[in-house]
Amino acid sequence: SYASFMMIPLFMALKDKKYYWAAAIVISLFMSTSSTGIILSFVMLATYILSQNFRVKHKLYLLVGSAGLLVLLLSSPLLKTGVDKIQNTEASENSRLANGFYLAQELTPSECVLGVTALDAYDYITTFNISTDNLIMKSERTTIYISSFWYVLIKFGVIGLIIYLAVYYKIIVSSRDIIPYVVILICSLFSNMDYVRGLFVFQLIFIYAYVNNNYRNQISKNIV
């Protein structure tokens, strides 16, 4: 989605201290009316401020600026649609957590550890005759929203989930600078359905390029 891809420009704008560009990106996310993108953008701002080794004065400046931007956006009639969407979250947003939690409870002990053979959530329900009474589904009842976190747990079990999350842990350990962006990715696992497909690969390509570039720059500085 637009919000997922815009997290990279937002992260780079913050890292390069181009705060006006960062503010413009946040405004564009409000105008896109993506409730997930709006929330994640401010999570990234908060994580960035807290994870950087700035002076207290610099952190206060960023906090006040972020708070001022938030107040401006919440009170602006031009961006009222984005605010309303946060306050009235669609069923698809809530169901990604609710459906996954319900389906995970239906797993047997062995399935919980190793996962299931079903292709997706709908295939899992139809193959294993899982009741849909407590699920939030679309009118055609063939589309079931489930977040990436629950998908990995159900499809690959606890073992697969640990391996999956270990990728993010290793990234954080290898580069502190990437923490704000990785935090966003981890949060997105609970709201986004696409982090086990092409979007997951796209994010890893960016992370690898960013970390590798930082490593090369560090080596160059040491040589000089």
Disulfide bonds with the S-S distance in Angstrom:
none
